[in-house]
Amino acid sequence: MDFVQVETTAPRTLEISQIALPPTALSPTSRIPKDEIRTSLKASTTDSVLAAVYSLGTGGILLSNFLVELGASPVVFGMLSSIPMLVNLVQPLGAYLSERSTSRFQYSLRTHGIGRLLWLVLVISIAGVSLGVINTHQLVILTLLIVLFSNLLGGLGTASWLSWVAMIVPRRLRGRYFGTRNSAANLTNLLCVPMAGLAVSHWYGGTLQGYGVVLLVSIVFGIVGLGCQYFQVDMNPQLQNTYYGKLTQTSEIQSEVAKDESSEVAQSIHSPQNQLANSIWKNSNFLRFLVYFSFWALAVNLSSPFFNLYMLDTLDLDVSYVTIYNSLQAGATLLMLILWGKLADKIGNRPILICIGILVAATPMLWLGIGANRLDIWLWLPLLHILAGGTWAAIDLCNNNIQLAIAPTKNQSIYFAIAAAVAGASGALGTTIGSFIVQFAHFGGLLGLFVLSSLFRLAALVPLVFVKEPGR
């Protein structure tokens, strides 16, 4: 049965059990049982753990090392990082399609499920290289194509999934829940990334075959993770939007949203065809958030895809070292996520984004002077990754939470999709610019790019000062 969650003003200790939810065919006073909410949250957390295993094989350091072994150029690395962001442009289309579906779960299976199965083509192709059927250059092109189409399908389903989870998790518990959920995923990375790195680098058939085996295991875990979504309370997007349109006329719902959002919804109820466009263009707070989110994505992705390249190529480190660094980063994220989640619930997300954002902006500068000597390999590089893990835990969590708070409930996935599309296009532009600077410019290579990224990150924080966080 499909339900839609409507937040109440009940005390925090009673919030999970007192969330009024309209069912598909019954009265709006029906509620999701507390046990079903708990089951949904546990299923979502398990999904995040299995999805983390899927991600370590289909992205990150293992995929980067795979392309380094194939002799890929910096432009290929730029494309590899820009594709997942650029395909976010299809998120508005995905949100539009999802709002016309009748089940969040079935829509997720059709998008993420097919996207994850596509990686089986790469597993078969790696075996083809070993048999001499295709060459390494063709394998590089095929890898980029799989990344493209897999992320296109994922982009079609991301906004729908985020809206689904946003309706299940109570507003006042989002910081703590997502902190716990992300901590579980990072604990998985902490444990699995080093083992996967060692398996790849010491596989008796070579690193390419080793990566193929790890990739196959990752795909299996990813499919099982999607199965966990079956145990989440399903949502019907059409009923969610219809029911919300009725409730916006009551004072209870108007007290749950920002004043400017409630007035826009009240004015647009009588003109359904213009409702969505009016609510977006008149929502100045959401537009300010878009400006910050897009500039931040551009500034970050000028340099972020090239740190692994710098270690694997410039410093010529073994992939096992780099996976250990990434595990340290995941461990720092694991330790800090719950703390950031509780702090965000207490003081809000925007102050954390501004303060920690300044530290994140300065981080690329700390890579200047890093070499391949023992001191840097065993001390400074681990410390840099620990710092990155702790700070990015705050940035990712609070960016997600403030977006959930700003977006209104009706057509929520459309707002998420627009934010992802704008940030994705900006991030892809930043990655593309960065890759061409590294390959063709002569003002400092990767280190010069790191300095440029730091300056852009600081400038990107300025629009965030003018964003208002609802309820704060």
Rosetta blueprint (number, residue, H / E / L):
1 M L
2 D L
3 F E
4 V L
5 Q L
6 V E
7 E L
8 T L
9 T L
10 A L
11 P L
12 R H
13 T H
14 L H
15 E L
16 I L
17 S L
18 Q L
19 I L
20 A E
21 L L
22 P L
23 P E
24 T L
25 A L
26 L L
27 S L
28 P L
29 T L
30 S L
31 R E
32 I L
33 P L
34 K H
35 D H
36 E H
37 I H
38 R H
39 T H
40 S H
41 L H
42 K H
43 A H
44 S H
45 T H
46 T H
47 D H
48 S H
49 V H
50 L H
51 A H
52 A H
53 V H
54 Y H
55 S H
56 L H
57 G H
58 T H
59 G L
60 G H
61 I H
62 L H
63 L H
64 S H
65 N H
66 F H
67 L H
68 V H
69 E H
70 L L
71 G L
72 A L
73 S L
74 P H
75 V H
76 V H
77 F H
78 G H
79 M H
80 L H
81 S H
82 S H
83 I H
84 P H
85 M H
86 L H
87 V H
88 N H
89 L H
90 V H
91 Q H
92 P H
93 L H
94 G H
95 A H
96 Y H
97 L H
98 S H
99 E L
100 R L
101 S L
102 T L
103 S L
104 R H
105 F H
106 Q H
107 Y H
108 S H
109 L H
110 R H
111 T H
112 H H
113 G H
114 I H
115 G H
116 R H
117 L H
118 L L
119 W L
120 L H
121 V H
122 L H
123 V H
124 I H
125 S H
126 I H
127 A H
128 G H
129 V H
130 S H
131 L L
132 G L
133 V L
134 I L
135 N L
136 T H
137 H H
138 Q H
139 L H
140 V H
141 I H
142 L H
143 T H
144 L H
145 L H
146 I H
147 V H
148 L H
149 F H
150 S H
151 N H
152 L H
153 L H
154 G H
155 G H
156 L H
157 G H
158 T H
159 A H
160 S H
161 W H
162 L H
163 S H
164 W H
165 V H
166 A H
167 M H
168 I H
169 V L
170 P L
171 R H
172 R H
173 L H
174 R H
175 G H
176 R H
177 Y H
178 F H
179 G H
180 T H
181 R H
182 N H
183 S H
184 A H
185 A H
186 N H
187 L H
188 T H
189 N H
190 L H
191 L H
192 C H
193 V H
194 P H
195 M H
196 A H
197 G H
198 L H
199 A H
200 V H
201 S H
202 H L
203 W L
204 Y L
205 G L
206 G L
207 T H
208 L H
209 Q H
210 G H
211 Y H
212 G H
213 V H
214 V H
215 L H
216 L H
217 V H
218 S H
219 I H
220 V H
221 F H
222 G H
223 I H
224 V H
225 G H
226 L H
227 G H
228 C H
229 Q H
230 Y H
231 F H
232 Q L
233 V L
234 D L
235 M L
236 N L
237 P H
238 Q H
239 L H
240 Q H
241 N H
242 T H
243 Y H
244 Y H
245 G H
246 K H
247 L H
248 T L
249 Q L
250 T L
251 S H
252 E H
253 I H
254 Q H
255 S L
256 E L
257 V L
258 A L
259 K H
260 D H
261 E H
262 S H
263 S H
264 E H
265 V H
266 A H
267 Q H
268 S H
269 I L
270 H L
271 S L
272 P H
273 Q H
274 N H
275 Q H
276 L H
277 A H
278 N H
279 S H
280 I H
281 W H
282 K L
283 N L
284 S H
285 N H
286 F H
287 L H
288 R H
289 F H
290 L H
291 V H
292 Y H
293 F H
294 S H
295 F H
296 W H
297 A H
298 L H
299 A H
300 V H
301 N H
302 L L
303 S L
304 S H
305 P H
306 F H
307 F H
308 N H
309 L H
310 Y H
311 M H
312 L H
313 D H
314 T H
315 L L
316 D L
317 L L
318 D L
319 V H
320 S H
321 Y H
322 V H
323 T H
324 I H
325 Y H
326 N H
327 S H
328 L H
329 Q H
330 A H
331 G H
332 A H
333 T H
334 L H
335 L H
336 M H
337 L H
338 I H
339 L H
340 W H
341 G H
342 K H
343 L H
344 A H
345 D H
346 K H
347 I H
348 G L
349 N L
350 R H
351 P H
352 I H
353 L H
354 I H
355 C H
356 I H
357 G H
358 I H
359 L H
360 V H
361 A H
362 A H
363 T H
364 P H
365 M H
366 L H
367 W H
368 L L
369 G L
370 I L
371 G L
372 A L
373 N L
374 R H
375 L H
376 D H
377 I H
378 W H
379 L H
380 W H
381 L H
382 P H
383 L H
384 L H
385 H H
386 I H
387 L H
388 A H
389 G H
390 G H
391 T H
392 W H
393 A H
394 A H
395 I H
396 D H
397 L H
398 C H
399 N H
400 N H
401 N H
402 I H
403 Q H
404 L H
405 A H
406 I H
407 A L
408 P L
409 T L
410 K L
411 N L
412 Q H
413 S H
414 I H
415 Y H
416 F H
417 A H
418 I H
419 A H
420 A H
421 A H
422 V H
423 A H
424 G H
425 A H
426 S H
427 G H
428 A H
429 L H
430 G H
431 T H
432 T H
433 I H
434 G H
435 S H
436 F H
437 I H
438 V H
439 Q H
440 F H
441 A L
442 H L
443 F L
444 G L
445 G H
446 L H
447 L H
448 G H
449 L H
450 F H
451 V H
452 L H
453 S H
454 S H
455 L H
456 F H
457 R H
458 L H
459 A H
460 A H
461 L L
462 V H
463 P H
464 L H
465 V H
466 F H
467 V L
468 K L
469 E L
470 P L
471 G L
472 R L
